[in-house]
Amino acid sequence: MDDCHGTGVLGKTGRGAIEHCGVDINDVGLLISTLSKGLGGGGGGYVAGKYEVIKYLNQRSRSYIFSSTLGPPVIASARYCIKYVNEHPEMFEAH
């Protein structure tokens, strides 16, 4: 599932389209999202899924093989934003 526009924005607690649509996270094979939109305007993104699938992607994805890891400031920003979203559920209340 591509949730680049839902993470940190949709759902009762900002957990994205999966939460918004009532889908069980265990029923999603891969979750792809970005760190440059709803989570603080950093950069980069992520793919989440079962270990075997992620391991396969790491080994076989040509674009990943020559990429570099995210920098510490981007990761720190994303972690802060996730913490903030978790601590401020009122942001998602309908007005």
PDB file with one MODEL, atoms N, CA, C and O in Angstrom:
MODEL        1
ATOM      1  N   MET A   1       0.831  -1.150   0.000  1.00  0.00           N
ATOM      2  CA  MET A   1       0.000   0.000   0.000  1.00  0.00           C
ATOM      3  C   MET A   1       0.891   1.232   0.000  1.00  0.00           C
ATOM      4  O   MET A   1       1.809   1.349   0.812  1.00  0.00           O
ATOM      5  N   ASP A   2       0.617   2.131  -0.900  1.00  0.00           N
ATOM      6  CA  ASP A   2       1.316   3.409  -0.962  1.00  0.00           C
ATOM      7  C   ASP A   2       0.538   4.400  -0.109  1.00  0.00           C
ATOM      8  O   ASP A   2      -0.593   4.760  -0.436  1.00  0.00           O
ATOM      9  N   ASP A   3       1.142   4.833   0.974  1.00  0.00           N
ATOM     10  CA  ASP A   3       0.458   5.741   1.897  1.00  0.00           C
ATOM     11  C   ASP A   3       1.223   7.056   2.049  1.00  0.00           C
ATOM     12  O   ASP A   3       1.227   7.663   3.120  1.00  0.00           O
ATOM     13  N   CYS A   4       1.863   7.481   0.975  1.00  0.00           N
ATOM     14  CA  CYS A   4       2.678   8.700   1.033  1.00  0.00           C
ATOM     15  C   CYS A   4       1.885   9.947   1.391  1.00  0.00           C
ATOM     16  O   CYS A   4       2.451  10.898   1.929  1.00  0.00           O
ATOM     17  N   HIS A   5       0.601   9.966   1.108  1.00  0.00           N
ATOM     18  CA  HIS A   5      -0.192  11.154   1.424  1.00  0.00           C
ATOM     19  C   HIS A   5      -1.075  10.949   2.652  1.00  0.00           C
ATOM     20  O   HIS A   5      -1.827  11.849   3.027  1.00  0.00           O
ATOM     21  N   GLY A   6      -0.993   9.777   3.282  1.00  0.00           N
ATOM     22  CA  GLY A   6      -1.840   9.494   4.430  1.00  0.00           C
ATOM     23  C   GLY A   6      -1.115   9.451   5.760  1.00  0.00           C
ATOM     24  O   GLY A   6      -1.698   9.779   6.794  1.00  0.00           O
ATOM     25  N   THR A   7       0.149   9.051   5.750  1.00  0.00           N
ATOM     26  CA  THR A   7       0.908   8.922   6.982  1.00  0.00           C
ATOM     27  C   THR A   7       1.028  10.264   7.687  1.00  0.00           C
ATOM     28  O   THR A   7       1.483  11.250   7.107  1.00  0.00           O
ATOM     29  N   GLY A   8       0.611  10.284   8.952  1.00  0.00           N
ATOM     30  CA  GLY A   8       0.676  11.502   9.747  1.00  0.00           C
ATOM     31  C   GLY A   8      -0.469  12.472   9.482  1.00  0.00           C
ATOM     32  O   GLY A   8      -0.505  13.562  10.053  1.00  0.00           O
ATOM     33  N   VAL A   9      -1.416  12.077   8.608  1.00  0.00           N
ATOM     34  CA  VAL A   9      -2.514  12.965   8.241  1.00  0.00           C
ATOM     35  C   VAL A   9      -3.871  12.290   8.414  1.00  0.00           C
ATOM     36  O   VAL A   9      -4.765  12.858   9.042  1.00  0.00           O
ATOM     37  N   LEU A  10      -4.037  11.094   7.869  1.00  0.00           N
ATOM     38  CA  LEU A  10      -5.325  10.399   7.893  1.00  0.00           C
ATOM     39  C   LEU A  10      -5.471   9.505   9.122  1.00  0.00           C
ATOM     40  O   LEU A  10      -4.486   9.122   9.752  1.00  0.00           O
ATOM     41  N   GLY A  11      -6.694   9.190   9.439  1.00  0.00           N
ATOM     42  CA  GLY A  11      -6.993   8.289  10.543  1.00  0.00           C
ATOM     43  C   GLY A  11      -7.257   9.031  11.831  1.00  0.00           C
ATOM     44  O   GLY A  11      -6.912  10.205  11.973  1.00  0.00           O
ATOM     45  N   LYS A  12      -7.871   8.335  12.767  1.00  0.00           N
ATOM     46  CA  LYS A  12      -8.200   8.953  14.059  1.00  0.00           C
ATOM     47  C   LYS A  12      -6.962   9.369  14.842  1.00  0.00           C
ATOM     48  O   LYS A  12      -7.022  10.287  15.659  1.00  0.00           O
ATOM     49  N   THR A  13      -5.843   8.701  14.598  1.00  0.00           N
ATOM     50  CA  THR A  13      -4.612   9.036  15.316  1.00  0.00           C
ATOM     51  C   THR A  13      -3.453   9.327  14.369  1.00  0.00           C
ATOM     52  O   THR A  13      -2.298   9.337  14.794  1.00  0.00           O
ATOM     53  N   GLY A  14      -3.746   9.563  13.093  1.00  0.00           N
ATOM     54  CA  GLY A  14      -2.704   9.917  12.140  1.00  0.00           C
ATOM     55  C   GLY A  14      -1.903   8.772  11.584  1.00  0.00           C
ATOM     56  O   GLY A  14      -0.837   8.985  11.007  1.00  0.00           O
ATOM     57  N   ARG A  15      -2.394   7.556  11.747  1.00  0.00           N
ATOM     58  CA  ARG A  15      -1.637   6.398  11.273  1.00  0.00           C
ATOM     59  C   ARG A  15      -1.887   6.078   9.806  1.00  0.00           C
ATOM     60  O   ARG A  15      -1.470   5.027   9.317  1.00  0.00           O
ATOM     61  N   GLY A  16      -2.549   6.958   9.119  1.00  0.00           N
ATOM     62  CA  GLY A  16      -2.647   6.852   7.677  1.00  0.00           C
ATOM     63  C   GLY A  16      -3.894   6.179   7.146  1.00  0.00           C
ATOM     64  O   GLY A  16      -4.870   5.961   7.864  1.00  0.00           O
ATOM     65  N   ALA A  17      -3.828   5.856   5.856  1.00  0.00           N
ATOM     66  CA  ALA A  17      -4.973   5.300   5.139  1.00  0.00           C
ATOM     67  C   ALA A  17      -5.407   3.952   5.696  1.00  0.00           C
ATOM     68  O   ALA A  17      -6.594   3.626   5.660  1.00  0.00           O
ATOM     69  N   ILE A  18      -4.477   3.173   6.205  1.00  0.00           N
ATOM     70  CA  ILE A  18      -4.823   1.872   6.778  1.00  0.00           C
ATOM     71  C   ILE A  18      -5.773   2.067   7.951  1.00  0.00           C
ATOM     72  O   ILE A  18      -6.800   1.394   8.043  1.00  0.00           O
ATOM     73  N   GLU A  19      -5.431   2.986   8.843  1.00  0.00           N
ATOM     74  CA  GLU A  19      -6.298   3.277   9.984  1.00  0.00           C
ATOM     75  C   GLU A  19      -7.604   3.922   9.514  1.00  0.00           C
ATOM     76  O   GLU A  19      -8.683   3.560   9.985  1.00  0.00           O
ATOM     77  N   HIS A  20      -7.505   4.859   8.601  1.00  0.00           N
ATOM     78  CA  HIS A  20      -8.677   5.576   8.094  1.00  0.00           C
ATOM     79  C   HIS A  20      -9.706   4.624   7.477  1.00  0.00           C
ATOM     80  O   HIS A  20     -10.910   4.812   7.650  1.00  0.00           O
ATOM     81  N   CYS A  21      -9.236   3.616   6.769  1.00  0.00           N
ATOM     82  CA  CYS A  21     -10.130   2.671   6.087  1.00  0.00           C
ATOM     83  C   CYS A  21     -10.471   1.453   6.938  1.00  0.00           C
ATOM     84  O   CYS A  21     -11.255   0.605   6.513  1.00  0.00           O
ATOM     85  N   GLY A  22      -9.893   1.354   8.132  1.00  0.00           N
ATOM     86  CA  GLY A  22     -10.190   0.240   9.019  1.00  0.00           C
ATOM     87  C   GLY A  22      -9.566  -1.074   8.606  1.00  0.00           C
ATOM     88  O   GLY A  22     -10.091  -2.141   8.925  1.00  0.00           O
ATOM     89  N   VAL A  23      -8.449  -1.008   7.899  1.00  0.00           N
ATOM     90  CA  VAL A  23      -7.755  -2.213   7.445  1.00  0.00           C
ATOM     91  C   VAL A  23      -6.784  -2.672   8.534  1.00  0.00           C
ATOM     92  O   VAL A  23      -6.123  -1.848   9.166  1.00  0.00           O
ATOM     93  N   ASP A  24      -6.701  -3.964   8.750  1.00  0.00           N
ATOM     94  CA  ASP A  24      -5.751  -4.520   9.713  1.00  0.00           C
ATOM     95  C   ASP A  24      -4.356  -4.461   9.089  1.00  0.00           C
ATOM     96  O   ASP A  24      -4.156  -4.917   7.964  1.00  0.00           O
ATOM     97  N   ILE A  25      -3.404  -3.904   9.814  1.00  0.00           N
ATOM     98  CA  ILE A  25      -2.024  -3.763   9.309  1.00  0.00           C
ATOM     99  C   ILE A  25      -1.449  -5.116   8.889  1.00  0.00           C
ATOM    100  O   ILE A  25      -0.618  -5.173   7.984  1.00  0.00           O
ATOM    101  N   ASN A  26      -1.879  -6.203   9.532  1.00  0.00           N
ATOM    102  CA  ASN A  26      -1.377  -7.538   9.192  1.00  0.00           C
ATOM    103  C   ASN A  26      -1.889  -8.033   7.845  1.00  0.00           C
ATOM    104  O   ASN A  26      -1.377  -9.016   7.309  1.00  0.00           O
ATOM    105  N   ASP A  27      -2.896  -7.359   7.296  1.00  0.00           N
ATOM    106  CA  ASP A  27      -3.425  -7.730   5.984  1.00  0.00           C
ATOM    107  C   ASP A  27      -2.755  -6.962   4.849  1.00  0.00           C
ATOM    108  O   ASP A  27      -3.104  -7.149   3.683  1.00  0.00           O
ATOM    109  N   VAL A  28      -1.804  -6.108   5.180  1.00  0.00           N
ATOM    110  CA  VAL A  28      -1.095  -5.308   4.176  1.00  0.00           C
ATOM    111  C   VAL A  28       0.273  -5.935   3.950  1.00  0.00           C
ATOM    112  O   VAL A  28       1.061  -6.073   4.886  1.00  0.00           O
ATOM    113  N   GLY A  29       0.555  -6.314   2.709  1.00  0.00           N
ATOM    114  CA  GLY A  29       1.833  -6.955   2.405  1.00  0.00           C
ATOM    115  C   GLY A  29       3.023  -6.025   2.557  1.00  0.00           C
ATOM    116  O   GLY A  29       4.022  -6.384   3.182  1.00  0.00           O
ATOM    117  N   LEU A  30       2.921  -4.832   1.990  1.00  0.00           N
ATOM    118  CA  LEU A  30       3.977  -3.820   2.085  1.00  0.00           C
ATOM    119  C   LEU A  30       3.345  -2.462   2.334  1.00  0.00           C
ATOM    120  O   LEU A  30       2.300  -2.140   1.769  1.00  0.00           O
ATOM    121  N   LEU A  31       3.974  -1.683   3.167  1.00  0.00           N
ATOM    122  CA  LEU A  31       3.553  -0.317   3.411  1.00  0.00           C
ATOM    123  C   LEU A  31       4.688   0.588   2.962  1.00  0.00           C
ATOM    124  O   LEU A  31       5.814   0.483   3.450  1.00  0.00           O
ATOM    125  N   ILE A  32       4.381   1.472   2.034  1.00  0.00           N
ATOM    126  CA  ILE A  32       5.372   2.396   1.487  1.00  0.00           C
ATOM    127  C   ILE A  32       4.913   3.805   1.815  1.00  0.00           C
ATOM    128  O   ILE A  32       3.759   4.160   1.573  1.00  0.00           O
ATOM    129  N   SER A  33       5.810   4.603   2.364  1.00  0.00           N
ATOM    130  CA  SER A  33       5.443   5.978   2.682  1.00  0.00           C
ATOM    131  C   SER A  33       6.671   6.872   2.610  1.00  0.00           C
ATOM    132  O   SER A  33       7.784   6.414   2.350  1.00  0.00           O
ATOM    133  N   THR A  34       6.444   8.142   2.843  1.00  0.00           N
ATOM    134  CA  THR A  34       7.490   9.140   2.738  1.00  0.00           C
ATOM    135  C   THR A  34       7.681   9.857   4.062  1.00  0.00           C
ATOM    136  O   THR A  34       6.789   9.866   4.910  1.00  0.00           O
ATOM    137  N   LEU A  35       8.822  10.444   4.229  1.00  0.00           N
ATOM    138  CA  LEU A  35       9.092  11.270   5.404  1.00  0.00           C
ATOM    139  C   LEU A  35       9.078  12.744   5.022  1.00  0.00           C
ATOM    140  O   LEU A  35       9.486  13.594   5.814  1.00  0.00           O
ATOM    141  N   SER A  36       8.618  13.048   3.829  1.00  0.00           N
ATOM    142  CA  SER A  36       8.687  14.431   3.352  1.00  0.00           C
ATOM    143  C   SER A  36       7.333  15.127   3.280  1.00  0.00           C
ATOM    144  O   SER A  36       7.244  16.245   2.774  1.00  0.00           O
ATOM    145  N   LYS A  37       6.284  14.488   3.774  1.00  0.00           N
ATOM    146  CA  LYS A  37       4.968  15.130   3.723  1.00  0.00           C
ATOM    147  C   LYS A  37       4.410  15.266   5.130  1.00  0.00           C
ATOM    148  O   LYS A  37       4.716  16.240   5.818  1.00  0.00           O
ATOM    149  N   GLY A  38       3.596  14.308   5.573  1.00  0.00           N
ATOM    150  CA  GLY A  38       2.914  14.406   6.856  1.00  0.00           C
ATOM    151  C   GLY A  38       3.792  14.253   8.078  1.00  0.00           C
ATOM    152  O   GLY A  38       3.344  14.528   9.192  1.00  0.00           O
ATOM    153  N   LEU A  39       5.021  13.827   7.906  1.00  0.00           N
ATOM    154  CA  LEU A  39       5.911  13.645   9.057  1.00  0.00           C
ATOM    155  C   LEU A  39       7.074  14.625   9.032  1.00  0.00           C
ATOM    156  O   LEU A  39       8.236  14.219   9.077  1.00  0.00           O
ATOM    157  N   GLY A  40       6.773  15.876   8.963  1.00  0.00           N
ATOM    158  CA  GLY A  40       7.782  16.886   9.228  1.00  0.00           C
ATOM    159  C   GLY A  40       8.545  17.466   8.064  1.00  0.00           C
ATOM    160  O   GLY A  40       9.403  18.324   8.269  1.00  0.00           O
ATOM    161  N   GLY A  41       8.274  17.041   6.874  1.00  0.00           N
ATOM    162  CA  GLY A  41       8.961  17.650   5.743  1.00  0.00           C
ATOM    163  C   GLY A  41      10.433  17.304   5.646  1.00  0.00           C
ATOM    164  O   GLY A  41      11.225  18.092   5.129  1.00  0.00           O
ATOM    165  N   GLY A  42      10.805  16.136   6.137  1.00  0.00           N
ATOM    166  CA  GLY A  42      12.196  15.696   6.026  1.00  0.00           C
ATOM    167  C   GLY A  42      12.476  15.256   4.597  1.00  0.00           C
ATOM    168  O   GLY A  42      12.149  15.972   3.651  1.00  0.00           O
ATOM    169  N   GLY A  43      13.063  14.118   4.441  1.00  0.00           N
ATOM    170  CA  GLY A  43      13.337  13.589   3.117  1.00  0.00           C
ATOM    171  C   GLY A  43      13.360  12.081   3.179  1.00  0.00           C
ATOM    172  O   GLY A  43      13.396  11.496   4.262  1.00  0.00           O
ATOM    173  N   GLY A  44      13.340  11.464   2.042  1.00  0.00           N
ATOM    174  CA  GLY A  44      13.398  10.016   1.997  1.00  0.00           C
ATOM    175  C   GLY A  44      12.063   9.388   2.307  1.00  0.00           C
ATOM    176  O   GLY A  44      11.028  10.054   2.327  1.00  0.00           O
ATOM    177  N   GLY A  45      12.106   8.103   2.545  1.00  0.00           N
ATOM    178  CA  GLY A  45      10.892   7.367   2.826  1.00  0.00           C
ATOM    179  C   GLY A  45      11.221   6.000   3.371  1.00  0.00           C
ATOM    180  O   GLY A  45      12.359   5.729   3.755  1.00  0.00           O
ATOM    181  N   TYR A  46      10.220   5.137   3.404  1.00  0.00           N
ATOM    182  CA  TYR A  46      10.451   3.812   3.948  1.00  0.00           C
ATOM    183  C   TYR A  46       9.511   2.793   3.312  1.00  0.00           C
ATOM    184  O   TYR A  46       8.472   3.128   2.745  1.00  0.00           O
ATOM    185  N   VAL A  47       9.921   1.547   3.432  1.00  0.00           N
ATOM    186  CA  VAL A  47       9.104   0.399   3.051  1.00  0.00           C
ATOM    187  C   VAL A  47       9.066  -0.498   4.275  1.00  0.00           C
ATOM    188  O   VAL A  47      10.112  -0.848   4.821  1.00  0.00           O
ATOM    189  N   ALA A  48       7.876  -0.870   4.708  1.00  0.00           N
ATOM    190  CA  ALA A  48       7.721  -1.753   5.860  1.00  0.00           C
ATOM    191  C   ALA A  48       6.976  -3.006   5.420  1.00  0.00           C
ATOM    192  O   ALA A  48       6.046  -2.942   4.616  1.00  0.00           O
ATOM    193  N   GLY A  49       7.394  -4.131   5.951  1.00  0.00           N
ATOM    194  CA  GLY A  49       6.749  -5.391   5.615  1.00  0.00           C
ATOM    195  C   GLY A  49       7.404  -6.536   6.344  1.00  0.00           C
ATOM    196  O   GLY A  49       8.217  -6.337   7.247  1.00  0.00           O
ATOM    197  N   LYS A  50       7.042  -7.734   5.946  1.00  0.00           N
ATOM    198  CA  LYS A  50       7.615  -8.922   6.568  1.00  0.00           C
ATOM    199  C   LYS A  50       9.112  -8.990   6.278  1.00  0.00           C
ATOM    200  O   LYS A  50       9.579  -8.533   5.235  1.00  0.00           O
ATOM    201  N   TYR A  51       9.845  -9.563   7.213  1.00  0.00           N
ATOM    202  CA  TYR A  51      11.304  -9.637   7.128  1.00  0.00           C
ATOM    203  C   TYR A  51      11.773 -10.223   5.799  1.00  0.00           C
ATOM    204  O   TYR A  51      12.684  -9.686   5.169  1.00  0.00           O
ATOM    205  N   GLU A  52      11.166 -11.302   5.382  1.00  0.00           N
ATOM    206  CA  GLU A  52      11.609 -11.985   4.162  1.00  0.00           C
ATOM    207  C   GLU A  52      11.462 -11.086   2.934  1.00  0.00           C
ATOM    208  O   GLU A  52      12.320 -11.086   2.052  1.00  0.00           O
ATOM    209  N   VAL A  53      10.377 -10.327   2.882  1.00  0.00           N
ATOM    210  CA  VAL A  53      10.127  -9.442   1.747  1.00  0.00           C
ATOM    211  C   VAL A  53      11.124  -8.287   1.749  1.00  0.00           C
ATOM    212  O   VAL A  53      11.672  -7.936   0.704  1.00  0.00           O
ATOM    213  N   ILE A  54      11.356  -7.706   2.902  1.00  0.00           N
ATOM    214  CA  ILE A  54      12.305  -6.592   3.003  1.00  0.00           C
ATOM    215  C   ILE A  54      13.716  -7.075   2.661  1.00  0.00           C
ATOM    216  O   ILE A  54      14.458  -6.378   1.969  1.00  0.00           O
ATOM    217  N   LYS A  55      14.083  -8.244   3.135  1.00  0.00           N
ATOM    218  CA  LYS A  55      15.402  -8.809   2.820  1.00  0.00           C
ATOM    219  C   LYS A  55      15.548  -9.006   1.309  1.00  0.00           C
ATOM    220  O   LYS A  55      16.592  -8.692   0.736  1.00  0.00           O
ATOM    221  N   TYR A  56      14.509  -9.520   0.675  1.00  0.00           N
ATOM    222  CA  TYR A  56      14.526  -9.704  -0.775  1.00  0.00           C
ATOM    223  C   TYR A  56      14.702  -8.360  -1.484  1.00  0.00           C
ATOM    224  O   TYR A  56      15.513  -8.242  -2.402  1.00  0.00           O
ATOM    225  N   LEU A  57      13.949  -7.358  -1.062  1.00  0.00           N
ATOM    226  CA  LEU A  57      14.063  -6.033  -1.683  1.00  0.00           C
ATOM    227  C   LEU A  57      15.463  -5.459  -1.506  1.00  0.00           C
ATOM    228  O   LEU A  57      16.018  -4.872  -2.435  1.00  0.00           O
ATOM    229  N   ASN A  58      16.031  -5.628  -0.326  1.00  0.00           N
ATOM    230  CA  ASN A  58      17.394  -5.135  -0.074  1.00  0.00           C
ATOM    231  C   ASN A  58      18.406  -5.764  -1.015  1.00  0.00           C
ATOM    232  O   ASN A  58      19.331  -5.092  -1.472  1.00  0.00           O
ATOM    233  N   GLN A  59      18.243  -7.035  -1.308  1.00  0.00           N
ATOM    234  CA  GLN A  59      19.196  -7.763  -2.128  1.00  0.00           C
ATOM    235  C   GLN A  59      18.969  -7.603  -3.631  1.00  0.00           C
ATOM    236  O   GLN A  59      19.922  -7.698  -4.405  1.00  0.00           O
ATOM    237  N   ARG A  60      17.732  -7.362  -4.056  1.00  0.00           N
ATOM    238  CA  ARG A  60      17.407  -7.416  -5.468  1.00  0.00           C
ATOM    239  C   ARG A  60      17.005  -6.095  -6.113  1.00  0.00           C
ATOM    240  O   ARG A  60      16.897  -6.025  -7.337  1.00  0.00           O
ATOM    241  N   SER A  61      16.784  -5.061  -5.336  1.00  0.00           N
ATOM    242  CA  SER A  61      16.343  -3.785  -5.912  1.00  0.00           C
ATOM    243  C   SER A  61      17.542  -2.964  -6.350  1.00  0.00           C
ATOM    244  O   SER A  61      18.300  -2.467  -5.517  1.00  0.00           O
ATOM    245  N   ARG A  62      17.713  -2.822  -7.654  1.00  0.00           N
ATOM    246  CA  ARG A  62      18.862  -2.092  -8.193  1.00  0.00           C
ATOM    247  C   ARG A  62      18.938  -0.663  -7.665  1.00  0.00           C
ATOM    248  O   ARG A  62      20.023  -0.183  -7.338  1.00  0.00           O
ATOM    249  N   SER A  63      17.803   0.016  -7.579  1.00  0.00           N
ATOM    250  CA  SER A  63      17.838   1.404  -7.121  1.00  0.00           C
ATOM    251  C   SER A  63      18.249   1.494  -5.656  1.00  0.00           C
ATOM    252  O   SER A  63      18.819   2.504  -5.243  1.00  0.00           O
ATOM    253  N   TYR A  64      17.977   0.476  -4.871  1.00  0.00           N
ATOM    254  CA  TYR A  64      18.361   0.472  -3.462  1.00  0.00           C
ATOM    255  C   TYR A  64      19.854   0.193  -3.306  1.00  0.00           C
ATOM    256  O   TYR A  64      20.510   0.769  -2.438  1.00  0.00           O
ATOM    257  N   ILE A  65      20.377  -0.675  -4.131  1.00  0.00           N
ATOM    258  CA  ILE A  65      21.774  -1.100  -4.006  1.00  0.00           C
ATOM    259  C   ILE A  65      22.722   0.099  -4.040  1.00  0.00           C
ATOM    260  O   ILE A  65      23.712   0.117  -3.309  1.00  0.00           O
ATOM    261  N   PHE A  66      22.442   1.084  -4.861  1.00  0.00           N
ATOM    262  CA  PHE A  66      23.340   2.222  -5.004  1.00  0.00           C
ATOM    263  C   PHE A  66      22.860   3.460  -4.247  1.00  0.00           C
ATOM    264  O   PHE A  66      23.352   4.563  -4.486  1.00  0.00           O
ATOM    265  N   SER A  67      21.921   3.286  -3.355  1.00  0.00           N
ATOM    266  CA  SER A  67      21.429   4.430  -2.585  1.00  0.00           C
ATOM    267  C   SER A  67      22.185   4.526  -1.269  1.00  0.00           C
ATOM    268  O   SER A  67      22.909   3.611  -0.877  1.00  0.00           O
ATOM    269  N   SER A  68      22.000   5.639  -0.608  1.00  0.00           N
ATOM    270  CA  SER A  68      22.636   5.811   0.692  1.00  0.00           C
ATOM    271  C   SER A  68      21.564   5.870   1.767  1.00  0.00           C
ATOM    272  O   SER A  68      20.388   6.107   1.490  1.00  0.00           O
ATOM    273  N   THR A  69      21.989   5.654   2.968  1.00  0.00           N
ATOM    274  CA  THR A  69      21.066   5.664   4.096  1.00  0.00           C
ATOM    275  C   THR A  69      20.609   7.089   4.406  1.00  0.00           C
ATOM    276  O   THR A  69      21.257   8.058   4.009  1.00  0.00           O
ATOM    277  N   LEU A  70      19.504   7.204   5.108  1.00  0.00           N
ATOM    278  CA  LEU A  70      19.030   8.519   5.531  1.00  0.00           C
ATOM    279  C   LEU A  70      19.978   9.090   6.580  1.00  0.00           C
ATOM    280  O   LEU A  70      20.557   8.352   7.378  1.00  0.00           O
ATOM    281  N   GLY A  71      20.124  10.382   6.568  1.00  0.00           N
ATOM    282  CA  GLY A  71      20.996  11.039   7.531  1.00  0.00           C
ATOM    283  C   GLY A  71      20.367  11.127   8.912  1.00  0.00           C
ATOM    284  O   GLY A  71      19.143  11.107   9.035  1.00  0.00           O
ATOM    285  N   PRO A  72      21.187  11.223   9.954  1.00  0.00           N
ATOM    286  CA  PRO A  72      20.679  11.322  11.320  1.00  0.00           C
ATOM    287  C   PRO A  72      19.677  12.457  11.544  1.00  0.00           C
ATOM    288  O   PRO A  72      18.711  12.252  12.280  1.00  0.00           O
ATOM    289  N   PRO A  73      19.853  13.650  10.948  1.00  0.00           N
ATOM    290  CA  PRO A  73      18.852  14.701  11.162  1.00  0.00           C
ATOM    291  C   PRO A  73      17.468  14.334  10.607  1.00  0.00           C
ATOM    292  O   PRO A  73      16.452  14.679  11.210  1.00  0.00           O
ATOM    293  N   VAL A  74      17.424  13.649   9.483  1.00  0.00           N
ATOM    294  CA  VAL A  74      16.142  13.230   8.891  1.00  0.00           C
ATOM    295  C   VAL A  74      15.465  12.210   9.793  1.00  0.00           C
ATOM    296  O   VAL A  74      14.261  12.294  10.038  1.00  0.00           O
ATOM    297  N   ILE A  75      16.228  11.258  10.281  1.00  0.00           N
ATOM    298  CA  ILE A  75      15.677  10.232  11.169  1.00  0.00           C
ATOM    299  C   ILE A  75      15.204  10.860  12.476  1.00  0.00           C
ATOM    300  O   ILE A  75      14.132  10.518  12.975  1.00  0.00           O
ATOM    301  N   ALA A  76      15.992  11.772  13.032  1.00  0.00           N
ATOM    302  CA  ALA A  76      15.601  12.441  14.279  1.00  0.00           C
ATOM    303  C   ALA A  76      14.318  13.246  14.080  1.00  0.00           C
ATOM    304  O   ALA A  76      13.446  13.250  14.950  1.00  0.00           O
ATOM    305  N   SER A  77      14.201  13.915  12.958  1.00  0.00           N
ATOM    306  CA  SER A  77      12.996  14.694  12.664  1.00  0.00           C
ATOM    307  C   SER A  77      11.776  13.785  12.557  1.00  0.00           C
ATOM    308  O   SER A  77      10.724  14.100  13.114  1.00  0.00           O
ATOM    309  N   ALA A  78      11.899  12.677  11.857  1.00  0.00           N
ATOM    310  CA  ALA A  78      10.786  11.737  11.704  1.00  0.00           C
ATOM    311  C   ALA A  78      10.389  11.148  13.053  1.00  0.00           C
ATOM    312  O   ALA A  78       9.202  11.018  13.353  1.00  0.00           O
ATOM    313  N   ARG A  79      11.370  10.798  13.857  1.00  0.00           N
ATOM    314  CA  ARG A  79      11.066  10.244  15.190  1.00  0.00           C
ATOM    315  C   ARG A  79      10.332  11.261  16.048  1.00  0.00           C
ATOM    316  O   ARG A  79       9.379  10.921  16.750  1.00  0.00           O
ATOM    317  N   TYR A  80      10.775  12.498  15.990  1.00  0.00           N
ATOM    318  CA  TYR A  80      10.110  13.556  16.755  1.00  0.00           C
ATOM    319  C   TYR A  80       8.663  13.722  16.289  1.00  0.00           C
ATOM    320  O   TYR A  80       7.752  13.831  17.110  1.00  0.00           O
ATOM    321  N   CYS A  81       8.457  13.741  14.982  1.00  0.00           N
ATOM    322  CA  CYS A  81       7.105  13.919  14.439  1.00  0.00           C
ATOM    323  C   CYS A  81       6.190  12.764  14.826  1.00  0.00           C
ATOM    324  O   CYS A  81       5.026  12.984  15.161  1.00  0.00           O
ATOM    325  N   ILE A  82       6.699  11.543  14.786  1.00  0.00           N
ATOM    326  CA  ILE A  82       5.904  10.383  15.189  1.00  0.00           C
ATOM    327  C   ILE A  82       5.534  10.495  16.661  1.00  0.00           C
ATOM    328  O   ILE A  82       4.391  10.238  17.039  1.00  0.00           O
ATOM    329  N   LYS A  83       6.490  10.876  17.483  1.00  0.00           N
ATOM    330  CA  LYS A  83       6.223  11.065  18.911  1.00  0.00           C
ATOM    331  C   LYS A  83       5.176  12.162  19.115  1.00  0.00           C
ATOM    332  O   LYS A  83       4.258  12.004  19.921  1.00  0.00           O
ATOM    333  N   TYR A  84       5.310  13.247  18.402  1.00  0.00           N
ATOM    334  CA  TYR A  84       4.372  14.368  18.518  1.00  0.00           C
ATOM    335  C   TYR A  84       2.957  13.945  18.125  1.00  0.00           C
ATOM    336  O   TYR A  84       1.992  14.264  18.819  1.00  0.00           O
ATOM    337  N   VAL A  85       2.842  13.240  17.029  1.00  0.00           N
ATOM    338  CA  VAL A  85       1.533  12.756  16.573  1.00  0.00           C
ATOM    339  C   VAL A  85       0.914  11.842  17.631  1.00  0.00           C
ATOM    340  O   VAL A  85      -0.280  11.938  17.914  1.00  0.00           O
ATOM    341  N   ASN A  86       1.721  10.959  18.212  1.00  0.00           N
ATOM    342  CA  ASN A  86       1.216  10.042  19.238  1.00  0.00           C
ATOM    343  C   ASN A  86       0.772  10.781  20.495  1.00  0.00           C
ATOM    344  O   ASN A  86      -0.176  10.360  21.159  1.00  0.00           O
ATOM    345  N   GLU A  87       1.441  11.871  20.824  1.00  0.00           N
ATOM    346  CA  GLU A  87       1.136  12.608  22.052  1.00  0.00           C
ATOM    347  C   GLU A  87       0.055  13.671  21.876  1.00  0.00           C
ATOM    348  O   GLU A  87      -0.400  14.249  22.863  1.00  0.00           O
ATOM    349  N   HIS A  88      -0.366  13.941  20.641  1.00  0.00           N
ATOM    350  CA  HIS A  88      -1.360  14.985  20.371  1.00  0.00           C
ATOM    351  C   HIS A  88      -2.497  14.474  19.498  1.00  0.00           C
ATOM    352  O   HIS A  88      -2.663  14.932  18.368  1.00  0.00           O
ATOM    353  N   PRO A  89      -3.282  13.528  20.008  1.00  0.00           N
ATOM    354  CA  PRO A  89      -4.387  12.978  19.211  1.00  0.00           C
ATOM    355  C   PRO A  89      -5.450  14.019  18.889  1.00  0.00           C
ATOM    356  O   PRO A  89      -6.235  13.830  17.960  1.00  0.00           O
ATOM    357  N   GLU A  90      -5.489  15.106  19.635  1.00  0.00           N
ATOM    358  CA  GLU A  90      -6.480  16.146  19.368  1.00  0.00           C
ATOM    359  C   GLU A  90      -6.287  16.784  17.990  1.00  0.00           C
ATOM    360  O   GLU A  90      -7.213  17.406  17.471  1.00  0.00           O
ATOM    361  N   MET A  91      -5.129  16.645  17.404  1.00  0.00           N
ATOM    362  CA  MET A  91      -4.878  17.185  16.065  1.00  0.00           C
ATOM    363  C   MET A  91      -5.812  16.563  15.026  1.00  0.00           C
ATOM    364  O   MET A  91      -6.079  17.162  13.984  1.00  0.00           O
ATOM    365  N   PHE A  92      -6.300  15.376  15.313  1.00  0.00           N
ATOM    366  CA  PHE A  92      -7.080  14.632  14.331  1.00  0.00           C
ATOM    367  C   PHE A  92      -8.568  14.650  14.607  1.00  0.00           C
ATOM    368  O   PHE A  92      -9.338  13.987  13.912  1.00  0.00           O
ATOM    369  N   GLU A  93      -8.981  15.404  15.616  1.00  0.00           N
ATOM    370  CA  GLU A  93     -10.398  15.526  15.909  1.00  0.00           C
ATOM    371  C   GLU A  93     -11.055  16.432  14.862  1.00  0.00           C
ATOM    372  O   GLU A  93     -10.512  17.465  14.469  1.00  0.00           O
ATOM    373  N   ALA A  94     -12.230  16.008  14.435  1.00  0.00           N
ATOM    374  CA  ALA A  94     -12.978  16.810  13.449  1.00  0.00           C
ATOM    375  C   ALA A  94     -13.474  18.090  14.097  1.00  0.00           C
ATOM    376  O   ALA A  94     -13.948  18.078  15.233  1.00  0.00           O
ATOM    377  N   HIS A  95     -13.365  19.178  13.382  1.00  0.00           N
ATOM    378  CA  HIS A  95     -13.825  20.480  13.898  1.00  0.00           C
ATOM    379  C   HIS A  95     -15.024  20.936  13.127  1.00  0.00           C
ATOM    380  O   HIS A  95     -15.565  22.007  13.404  1.00  0.00           O
TER     381      HIS A  95
ENDMDL
END
